[in-house]
Amino acid sequence: MKTFATRTTSISDHFFAAVDVRINALRADGNSTPIIRLDIGSPDLPPAPHIIEALTCAAARPDSHGYQPIKGTPALREAWAKLYQRLHNVTLDPTAQVLPLLGSKEGIFHLSQALLEPGDVALIPEPAYMSYVRGARFAGAEPFIVPSSRETGFLPDLAAIPADIVSRARLLWLNFPNNPTSAVASREFFASAVEFALRHDILLVSDAAYTQVTYDGYYAASLLEIPGALDVAIEFNTLSKSHNMAGWRTAVAVGNTDVLKTLGTIEANVNSGGFKPILEASIAALSGDQSWLGPRNQIYQRRRDLVIGRLRELGLEVDLPQASLYAWFKLPGDWKAVDFTNQVLQNARVSLTPGTVFGTEGYARLAFCSPDAELVEALNRLSDLDIW
Ligand SMILES: Cc1ncc(COP(=O)(O)O)c(C=O)c1O
């Protein structure tokens, strides 16, 4: 092949694709110490039995194997709408304000293709989930990194965005509870973001992947709870983390009718609906017994305490997450993130994610999606390194 479209050169290989190759190579090096993967936020625990049963029952039926409605079945749309009513007291029209997706990652990427033209700006608070920047670049648009820092709880300073950038901005991404920082946002912050978006005619996009993974009784609000949000915002949600279904690829975009219509047109040209057993199991996840989520969050909370305690013992600066699955810690001294994670992978056989994957130097992310014993082993190995 001689040429590729220039837009493909605007995005490099994905970190988690590259790290798989690296780890497979390391596994073949004759060292019998297992590699512990704390890099990816993929829940290790299974979904509840009633969800798996819905999947297997549907899979055994002969009518389950054909194409499904491209924009999701009415029952699935209804189930997502009911979840928003139940959790957030937000009323959604299941036909116009709910668009099921095959994972939120693809919807996030497609949204940028639907909205952004070359010359447009996408406002992205960093550190950030990488698909926001990559989606903007692939659309030929310009990502503008909105300042945020640990001191301000990783909330973006919207007032600090220069006026000429604001005037070209079409999108503002928000992700609370946040990956990778685990930062959370108050309703007041969400309200100020809605006001900003209305004032500047910018689409507000909330990525709410972690609203149901919360600790110590913390309640994570939906952006759509804010009055006026449906005029100016959409929200992505997913069963990947909320219901331990990351591999199933089942998610949703909810909110502004016009935006979802356009996103739905892209989806209809790329995908052909989901697998019926997964759609039915998603309904079971959304509408069935939810009592298992509390004990599941307790397990994460115990791991969180373990991990944060051990990282602090090493002298690392790290905040205690109220939600999400990550410890986001400042590296000691003047370590570069990639050098640090490479060193840890090479010498401790523990895989972490360098902060640069999310746009931030000098930090690393540890996902606590592994059993306690594995976390303890990984942290022991980390402590034994002579880098502290
Ligand atoms: C903030 C955020 N958004 C979206 C996603 C993608 O989720 P999904 O599995 O629905 O594609 C992730 C996955 O890690 C995430 O952390």
The ligand as a MOL file (V3000), in Angstrom:
LIG
                    3D

  0  0  0     0  0            999 V3000
M  V30 BEGIN CTAB
M  V30 COUNTS 16 16 0 0 0
M  V30 BEGIN ATOM
M  V30 1 C -14.2830 7.8320 30.4240 0
M  V30 2 C -14.5810 6.6750 29.5630 0
M  V30 3 N -15.4370 6.8220 28.5580 0
M  V30 4 C -15.7440 5.8050 27.7410 0
M  V30 5 C -15.1660 4.5790 27.8920 0
M  V30 6 C -15.5090 3.4870 26.9320 0
M  V30 7 O -16.4750 2.6610 27.4280 0
M  V30 8 P -17.1740 1.5670 26.5340 0
M  V30 9 O -16.7170 0.2620 27.0490 0
M  V30 10 O -18.6400 1.8090 26.6650 0
M  V30 11 O -16.7370 1.7860 25.1030 0
M  V30 12 C -14.2410 4.3750 28.9030 0
M  V30 13 C -13.5620 3.0900 29.0630 0
M  V30 14 O -12.6160 2.9300 29.7600 0
M  V30 15 C -13.9490 5.4520 29.7690 0
M  V30 16 O -13.0720 5.3360 30.7590 0
M  V30 END ATOM
M  V30 BEGIN BOND
M  V30 1 1 1 2
M  V30 2 1 2 3
M  V30 3 2 2 15
M  V30 4 2 3 4
M  V30 5 1 4 5
M  V30 6 1 5 6
M  V30 7 2 5 12
M  V30 8 1 6 7
M  V30 9 1 7 8
M  V30 10 2 8 9
M  V30 11 1 8 10
M  V30 12 1 8 11
M  V30 13 1 12 13
M  V30 14 1 12 15
M  V30 15 2 13 14
M  V30 16 1 15 16
M  V30 END BOND
M  V30 END CTAB
M  END
